Amino acid sequence: MENNLAEKNVLITGSSKGIGKAIALAFAKQGANVFINYIGDDQEAEEVRAQAEKLGVRAYKYRADVSDSHQVQDMFRYMDKHLGQIDILVNNAGFAQASSVLDLTDEQWDRMIKVHLYGCFYNCREAAKRMKERNKGKIINISSDIGSLGCEEFTHYSAAKGGINAFTKALARELAPNILVNAVAPSGTLTDILQEFGENYIEEESAKYPLKRLAQPEEIAKSVLFLASDNADFYTGQILTPNGGVVMNG
């Protein structure tokens, strides 16, 4: 089945590396124009932008902290000017952090919720305004299996991702029938973030999965492409879970 994504305009938050980078390049390979949001290294973002452009699409990059509503608004205005309408939004920006709840500070809790949940809200609000004008669009939020499972020493991360799941379902009802909102909830994925926890952690986590391995970022991107495509036009309010069997739904 074809993805029918050629010439679509896609904003992917947190797309200078990891899962976001894989998603951005996967869209570009399908002929979609990509808008790369990032907060970290400018050179990393430029490399992704250049790779996408070499695939024959228009590609832009923009540094913005998604936890700041004013920066998000400025980013969308920049996208309006340089790329035009937004067809697809992928809320991917985020980070992971381990901490016992006894040691968890107010600042750590606030930052986790602000980046993941507020960031998702701010970007969805701006995208929805524009999509409502055309009565068309797709929003895909990146959650996590931990949003359903919970995880010790990741209480703030679990809460943030669980909130994204609930927000996705509520927003899907609000924007239906013409704007479709879904989420992808990956399990452990081999990104820079996960590598920071060390090889022992990766081996221990892999052993918990029926497939005995963690995901590659490109595997998560495939689920995002599916939800963004015409093949998923009867999906809304759904949480797709590419997770190697660690969570089994249905």
DABEL-V185221 format. One record per run of one state. SS is the DSSP state (H for helix, E for strand, L for the rest). FROM is the first residue (numbers start at 1). LEN is the number of residues. Records with the same first field share a line. If there is no record, write none. Layout:
BEGIN
SS=FROM-LEN ; FROM-LEN
END
This chain:
BEGIN
L=1-8 ; 13-5 ; 30-3 ; 39-3 ; 55-4 ; 64-5 ; 83-5 ; 92-14 ; 135-2 ; 143-3 ; 150-5 ; 176-3 ; 185-4 ; 190-2 ; 196-3 ; 208-7 ; 216-1 ; 229-1 ; 233-6 ; 241-10
E=9-4 ; 33-6 ; 59-5 ; 88-4 ; 137-6 ; 179-6 ; 189-1 ; 215-1 ; 239-2
H=18-12 ; 42-13 ; 69-14 ; 106-29 ; 146-4 ; 155-21 ; 192-4 ; 199-9 ; 217-12 ; 230-3
END
